Each structure stands twice: as structure tokens, then as C-alpha cells.
């Protein structure tokens, strides 16, 4: 019995003190995103339109609040900037900076119903593929439709259509998604 106890104790000690030549895996902890804000500035002048999803209690019981500051103009190109924040911190943490820094692992997608607008990416990650923090949005004629803004973590940016903004083959995990009802005047 003493022999087995000694053997067991020796194995436990060796397993606790053994070293591995492998570096420990660095875990990239997911950030809390409470707010997604899209600012659309018409090229050539006009009123700025802001789209915002705010969910200050995260996965808490309160529903997110979605706002749109006004209608978009028909047949107009807007310069767009998307920002993601953690407003449970004081001051608010700008997670957009991390998305930009890890641009090869993130991409915003802008999906429209009723063909009310199109988006062209204006920023790139270190591999020349879009991130989508900055973009141009071109409206079509008057109408009503929806815009879904999705931030994906680790999308397959080399997949068919992904660099053009088609989320269908992107894969990855959704960090945040917001739906906005838009009016084009």
C-alpha cells in the first residue's frame, strides 16, 4: 500500500510541477458592447443622420432602445462612420479602437431590405480587406426599408462576396447586430 501511495504522490507532484514548452494560449476576452452608433453625413452638405442601438444593461431584462434621428435624402451619398461602445464603463470604452486594431478579425456588414441603399467600404485591414468602420452609403429613390448592421468576429473574409459586404458566406460570430427602420425622402 505504501508503494502505491508513494507512486501516486510522485505522479501528482510531477504533474503539478511539469513544464510545457508551449506558450500558454492568450484568450481574447469578448468585450461588452452596449451601444452601436452609425453617423451618416451627406456629402455636399445637409443634416447628419444618426442611427443608434443602446442596451445599457447588456443581457439584462431591459430591451435595447433603437433610434433614428431623421430620414435620409433620396439619391444621396453619405459618408458613414460606425462606432461601438461599452457605456457601463466611465468614461465609456470605445471598442471601435479594438475592432480597428484587430481589423483582420472583424467586419461590419450593412444589409438593406427593399434595395433602398448600397454600401461601399472605405477602410481596410492589414490584408487589404474591408473592416467597415468607415464607408459610403448611397441611397436610391424614395421609399421605406430596413438596415441591419452586423459586426462579425473572425469572419472568413476570403469567402465569396464577403469583401463586397455579403454576410451570407462570412461565418464567424456576431458581436452585435442592430436593425433600423429607414425612410428615404
Buried (B, 14 or more C-beta within 10 A) or exposed (E): EEEEEEEEEEEEEEEEEEEEEEEEEEEEEEBBBBBBBBBBBBEEEEEEBEBBBBBEEEEEEEEBEBEBEEBBBBEBBBBBBBBBBBBEEEEEBBBBEBBBEBBBBBBBBBBBBEEBBBBBBBBBBEEEBBBBBBBBBEBBEBBEBEBBBBBBBBBEBEBEEBBEBEBEEBEBEEBBBBBBEBEBE
